[in-house]
């Protein structure tokens, strides 16, 4: 598997049906992005989330978003940009120290 990391770019790609497995979302046959990537920008108030926290309804991760959507990321950047139904959403890639060891999919 090839994991999307801070260093790696991702050209714009259409994600039809994201499949979440073991803390990652498989978006190509061999590409994975962390499902724990947290929403950091939602300026246009997108509200079509698959899951909603009862404790904090404004908290969302990439796993809460159903396809289809477009996603891209610049090299040496920690922000994933998602375009969903005309809304621009930004998610922060977690770093290995912000993900519990149980959920970590990074290689040690």
Backbone torsions as a table, in degrees:
resi	resn	phi	psi	omega
1	UNK	NA	145.9	178.3
2	UNK	-112.7	113.5	-175.1
3	UNK	-92.0	136.3	176.1
4	UNK	-73.2	119.9	-177.8
5	UNK	-123.7	176.0	179.5
6	UNK	-52.1	-44.4	-175.0
7	UNK	-71.6	-32.1	-171.1
8	UNK	-85.3	137.9	173.3
9	UNK	-87.0	161.1	170.7
10	UNK	-136.3	114.4	174.7
11	UNK	-63.3	159.9	179.8
12	UNK	-56.6	128.8	-178.9
13	UNK	-138.2	143.0	176.7
14	UNK	-89.9	124.1	177.4
15	UNK	-100.4	109.1	-177.6
16	UNK	-77.9	-58.1	-176.5
17	UNK	-136.7	88.0	-178.0
18	UNK	-63.0	136.0	179.5
19	UNK	-112.3	116.7	-179.4
20	UNK	-93.1	130.8	-178.8
21	UNK	-153.2	121.9	174.9
22	UNK	55.6	44.1	176.0
23	UNK	84.0	3.1	179.6
24	UNK	-130.7	157.0	174.9
25	UNK	-109.8	117.3	177.1
26	UNK	-78.6	117.2	-178.2
27	UNK	-115.1	-11.5	167.6
28	UNK	-138.3	171.7	-177.7
29	UNK	-53.7	-36.5	-176.6
30	UNK	-125.1	16.0	-179.6
31	UNK	-115.8	139.5	-177.7
32	UNK	-136.9	139.6	173.1
33	UNK	-123.7	148.6	-178.0
34	UNK	-64.9	127.6	176.1
35	UNK	-73.4	-11.6	179.4
36	UNK	-86.5	1.5	178.3
37	UNK	-58.9	122.4	-173.1
38	UNK	-92.8	142.0	175.8
39	UNK	-64.0	127.2	177.8
40	UNK	-120.9	-12.9	178.2
41	UNK	-150.2	127.2	178.8
42	UNK	-146.3	62.8	-171.7
43	UNK	-62.2	-27.0	-177.3
44	UNK	-99.9	11.0	174.0
45	UNK	59.8	48.2	172.6
46	UNK	-56.6	138.2	-176.1
47	UNK	-137.8	26.5	-178.8
48	UNK	-100.6	38.2	-174.6
49	UNK	-70.1	144.2	177.2
50	UNK	-71.2	-40.0	-179.9
51	UNK	-123.2	150.7	178.9
52	UNK	-140.3	128.9	178.7
53	UNK	-73.5	132.7	176.4
54	UNK	-74.4	-29.8	-179.4
55	UNK	-76.9	-43.3	-179.4
56	UNK	-138.3	89.0	-176.6
57	UNK	-63.2	-13.3	178.7
58	UNK	-90.0	-6.9	-179.8
59	UNK	-87.1	124.4	178.7
60	UNK	-141.6	152.5	173.3
61	UNK	-120.5	170.1	178.6
62	UNK	-59.1	-28.0	179.0
63	UNK	-65.8	-20.9	-178.6
64	UNK	-80.3	-3.8	-173.3
65	UNK	-105.0	123.4	176.5
66	UNK	-84.4	152.7	174.5
67	UNK	-78.5	169.5	-2.0
68	UNK	-84.1	152.9	172.3
69	UNK	-156.5	165.7	176.4
70	UNK	-105.8	145.0	-177.6
71	UNK	-139.2	141.7	171.3
72	UNK	-151.4	162.8	178.8
73	UNK	-153.8	135.3	177.2
74	UNK	-79.2	154.0	174.7
75	UNK	-64.3	149.3	178.2
76	UNK	53.6	46.0	-178.3
77	UNK	-144.0	144.9	-178.2
78	UNK	-101.4	10.0	-175.6
79	UNK	-113.0	127.6	174.4
80	UNK	-97.7	128.5	178.5
81	UNK	-102.5	128.9	-179.5
82	UNK	-122.0	135.9	174.1
83	UNK	-115.2	116.0	-176.5
84	UNK	-129.1	117.2	177.4
85	UNK	52.8	36.4	179.5
86	UNK	86.2	-6.0	178.3
87	UNK	-91.6	141.5	175.1
88	UNK	-103.1	120.6	-178.6
89	UNK	-120.7	141.5	178.0
90	UNK	-121.2	134.5	-178.1
91	UNK	-122.8	142.0	179.8
92	UNK	-95.2	123.7	175.5
93	UNK	-64.9	132.0	175.9
94	UNK	-72.9	151.8	173.2
95	UNK	-97.7	158.5	-178.2
96	UNK	-53.3	-31.5	-178.9
97	UNK	-79.9	-6.8	178.6
98	UNK	-103.3	1.1	-179.5
99	UNK	-115.4	134.0	-179.7
100	UNK	-60.9	150.5	-178.6
101	UNK	-56.6	-36.9	-179.6
102	UNK	-63.2	-36.3	-177.1
103	UNK	-92.8	-8.0	-173.8
104	UNK	-68.6	131.9	175.2
105	UNK	-111.3	1.5	176.3
106	UNK	-71.2	150.0	177.1
107	UNK	-82.6	135.5	177.8
108	UNK	-77.3	NA	NA
